[in-house]
Amino acid sequence: MRLKTKLVLAITGLVFMVVCTLSWIFLGQLLRQRLTQAYSANDMVAHQILFATRRALESNVRGVDAASDPAKLRAAVADALRTDTGLTALLNSAIRYSPTVFDVTIADSEGRGLVSTDPTNLDHLLPQRQEYAELQNGGLLRLLEVVFGPPRVYNVTLPVEAHSEPFATVRVGVRTTFLRFVVEPWLVAALTYTGVAILCSLIFAAFLANLALKPIEQIGARLDALAQAEAEVAVEAGGRVRSEDAVVLVSHKIERIGRRMRNVEEVFSALKENLDQIMTNLQDGILLYTHDARAVLVSDSVERFLGISRQHILGAKLHEVFSRETRLGRLVRESFDARMALVQEEITTETGRHVEISLDFIHDDRAVYPQETLGALLTLHDLESVREIESDLELSRRLAAIGRLTAGVGHEVKNPINAIVVHLELLRNKLGGSDNKAMRHLEVIESEIQRLDRVVQTLVDFSRPVELQLKEQDLRRVVSAVLMLASAELETRNVHVQSDLPDHPVMAKVDADLLKQALLNVVLNGAQAMAEGGKLQVRLAEDGRMALLSIHDQGSGIPDDVRDKIFDLYFTTKKDGSGIGLAMTYRIVELHNGSIEVESDATHGTTFTLRFPLNSPQENRLRGYLMPDGSSSAESIVAKEPRR
């Protein structure tokens, strides 16, 4: 059976069930209403007879003592009721004109007939009958069984009271056969109308279901056109759907389209992720605008140029971001309004920052008017960053040259030192301790040779290639370990540490031992810069895909004339410094693909800012708040002597 046929039958069957249920409820309510009307009519007849009975008793029964002679009283009551012409006429009219009344009887307290339309009931016990009122609480099946089942008689009973006590009862018998004669005509009509309604609803439901499913064929044709496979109904596995059912064909077509859309979505997601990575790692600020000057693509670096969050720039218009009150905003707005491109235009902002601006308009070759544009690309280039990069490259070249030089010097000096040590020991043995003055000179020579050997060994260690042991580490734990190691010396120098670490893990692939060595150099260097003690601020934060670790001291600062030399090997301003600590720190940060920046003045002290690449944000979010495994212990750190 075709799926379309099944759907039509299912919808038609559902409509059939709903209509039958409503019809059943309607018939039940209608039958109950008819029986209630019959009960009301018979109850009215019973009240009329009750009223006539009381009037006959009040007129004809007087002076009889019920307590002394009950039989005499019953005979008097029976005679009074049987001789009352009005009551007799009322009983006869009830039988004649009421369509459902079977008999009417007035019985005494013992259930014997005093007056009855049925002569067989006089002075005899009346048969037991159910009350008519019980039918009103029955269901539809119960009512149909009573009305159309075997003939029965139900009573409508009213008590006749004397001195607030039951004296007699008025019983109106209702025969179910008579009820059927009353109910059957309209019930047949109702059933006829219900059957017609069900039949019409079935036909209408089948027509609507077929009409509703008819557009599926049109949908199938459109899907074929969309998939460029109008004559193809094959599934992706290579089989062919040999079915004429339009629903089945459309289902397979939608499935194929869905698979293609998922593939396109995966490709789009990958491209978007790659684009986000590129935009995040860009140092230049990139803003892509539509033809109506609304930003649709913004790199993270734009925040450094404009001081506005990337989320606020996305979707905003160019005039809402750039203000005419600034040089940068005025130049960009004037060029955009005039549709005039900018090619590497250099300006100096109010803060003294040198920025290079490029504004390119994207044109549509198929446009009717050449001046129409699809959008614009705005690029902000930081010239100071270029100078800093050039400075870092120059410093790296100097360090590399120094490394090559020290490697050669260390190799050339090490061998003579070893020879001098050997001959010095031979000379010591020949003298045999006979000349104390000569021995003292030998000790001085040996001490100086040992110091020279340490210097040469330091040169060799600095120039030797370092093999990094990169592991995923939580930078918070690395910083905490460094502060714990330096706590003793910081306390001796009366330096208080104020650390600001994030609540969530900051994950990066680093060599924990080398990184702790580099940080310890900077921390102790900052502590030594505060001769009178003070506060050392250590702050760890995230900036896009980079981790920012800033160490700020309250020392006297670094003079401008020596700031560019502090990372040079053997450069120091300390009397007892070796000039190796910051050079080692710079080399370790460089080995981790990071960068180090220095800001200093005599009023606010010095701030070292170290940047390290982070793991992907998605990976960090998946880790939640779990601490990473495999982090290096703090006891493995061997700190070099930190000196500027």
Disulfide bonds with the S-S distance in Angstrom:
none
